Amino acid sequence: MDCIKIGFYSEHNLIQEGISTLLESIQDFHVLIKYNNMDKLIEDTDLKQIHILLLHLQVLDKTVMNVISRLSNKYPKLQLLILSAEKDEGNILNTIKAGAKGFLAKDSKRKDLLEAIYTLRSGHDYYSKSITQLLLNKYITNIKSDESCTENQGIKCLSSRELEVLKLWGNSYTNSEISEELFISVRTVESHKNHIMQKLNMKTSVDLVKFAIRNNIVDY
């Protein structure tokens, strides 16, 4: 894999230095730009070279939503990954609607950050466990009164191994945990997930879990 070029914003210098040091310790990563001023970040033409932009945000207000929307529109190839302790469901959903491709909540760990970056670079969205659960709870609430949502389309095109991976993923296993459970490498897990998404014509991990719920592959 080519070097993943990363940009990082945080108004807290200590957090910026700590996470930047962590990222720079990974051979595949290169932190190209660091900012603690949002206005200067938006105007930085170096963003054209960035693959992943990490935004550490204290609050998710209208100003932040506007920034996310402007960045995603101005740099459509840029993958925006949000780090925030925000708990409000509406605000979290609004960041995704505004163009964020990933969201790491306060329960996220080092491995989640690394997995998120690799996943976004592969062209897929990534949400930490608590955010995925939030999105699924909202989805489940919406379909509970609609029994016609159950379908079997797509299952027949999946191999038995892909169904195993999908079931574990739907039960909130990380790539590493799936790897350990099935005695396969993390790379193989990622390959299976990519094939599943291609076969089912899906772009996000949440859509994948929704499919598993609709088809009774996992129970919620």
LINLIN-V861288 format. One record per residue. N is the residue number from 0. OMEGA is omega in degrees with one decimal (none if undefined). Layout:
N_OMEGA / N_OMEGA
//
This chain:
0_177.1 / 1_179.1 / 2_178.6 / 3_-178.6 / 4_-172.2 / 5_170.4 / 6_-177.3 / 7_175.5 / 8_169.8 / 9_178.9 / 10_178.9 / 11_-177.0 / 12_-177.4 / 13_178.0 / 14_179.3 / 15_-179.3 / 16_-177.2 / 17_-178.5 / 18_177.5 / 19_177.9 / 20_177.8 / 21_-177.8 / 22_-178.9 / 23_179.0 / 24_178.9 / 25_-174.3 / 26_-176.2 / 27_-172.6 / 28_171.9 / 29_178.1 / 30_-172.8 / 31_179.9 / 32_177.0 / 33_-179.2 / 34_169.9 / 35_177.5 / 36_-174.5 / 37_-179.0 / 38_179.3 / 39_178.9 / 40_-176.9 / 41_-176.3 / 42_-176.7 / 43_-179.4 / 44_177.5 / 45_178.4 / 46_178.4 / 47_-178.0 / 48_-173.5 / 49_173.9 / 50_-177.3 / 51_174.8 / 52_-179.1 / 53_-179.0 / 54_175.6 / 55_-171.6 / 56_179.1 / 57_179.9 / 58_178.1 / 59_-178.5 / 60_-177.4 / 61_179.1 / 62_179.3 / 63_179.0 / 64_179.1 / 65_179.3 / 66_179.4 / 67_-180.0 / 68_179.5 / 69_-179.2 / 70_-177.9 / 71_178.5 / 72_-177.6 / 73_-179.4 / 74_-174.2 / 75_179.5 / 76_-178.3 / 77_178.9 / 78_-177.4 / 79_179.6 / 80_-176.0 / 81_169.7 / 82_-178.1 / 83_175.7 / 84_179.8 / 85_-178.5 / 86_-175.2 / 87_-176.6 / 88_-178.8 / 89_-179.5 / 90_178.9 / 91_179.1 / 92_180.0 / 93_178.3 / 94_179.0 / 95_177.8 / 96_-178.6 / 97_177.0 / 98_177.6 / 99_-178.7 / 100_179.2 / 101_-179.7 / 102_176.4 / 103_179.7 / 104_-174.3 / 105_178.3 / 106_-177.1 / 107_180.0 / 108_-179.1 / 109_-177.7 / 110_178.2 / 111_178.7 / 112_-178.9 / 113_179.7 / 114_179.2 / 115_-179.0 / 116_178.6 / 117_-178.7 / 118_178.4 / 119_179.0 / 120_178.3 / 121_177.0 / 122_-179.3 / 123_177.1 / 124_178.3 / 125_175.8 / 126_178.4 / 127_-172.1 / 128_-176.3 / 129_178.9 / 130_176.5 / 131_179.7 / 132_178.2 / 133_-178.9 / 134_-179.5 / 135_178.1 / 136_178.5 / 137_179.6 / 138_-178.2 / 139_177.8 / 140_-177.9 / 141_-175.5 / 142_-175.8 / 143_-178.3 / 144_-177.4 / 145_-176.6 / 146_-177.5 / 147_-178.0 / 148_-177.8 / 149_-179.0 / 150_177.2 / 151_-179.1 / 152_175.5 / 153_-176.8 / 154_-175.7 / 155_-177.7 / 156_-179.2 / 157_176.7 / 158_179.8 / 159_178.6 / 160_178.8 / 161_176.8 / 162_176.7 / 163_179.4 / 164_-179.7 / 165_180.0 / 166_179.3 / 167_178.6 / 168_179.1 / 169_177.4 / 170_171.9 / 171_173.6 / 172_174.3 / 173_177.5 / 174_-179.8 / 175_-179.7 / 176_176.4 / 177_178.6 / 178_-179.8 / 179_-177.4 / 180_-175.2 / 181_179.2 / 182_175.5 / 183_-178.0 / 184_177.5 / 185_177.9 / 186_179.0 / 187_176.3 / 188_179.7 / 189_179.3 / 190_178.1 / 191_-178.9 / 192_178.0 / 193_179.2 / 194_178.9 / 195_-178.8 / 196_178.7 / 197_-179.2 / 198_-177.6 / 199_179.4 / 200_-179.6 / 201_-176.3 / 202_-174.0 / 203_178.6 / 204_179.1 / 205_176.9 / 206_179.8 / 207_179.7 / 208_175.9 / 209_178.0 / 210_-179.5 / 211_178.7 / 212_-178.4 / 213_-175.9 / 214_176.0 / 215_175.3 / 216_172.8 / 217_179.4 / 218_175.7 / 219_none
//
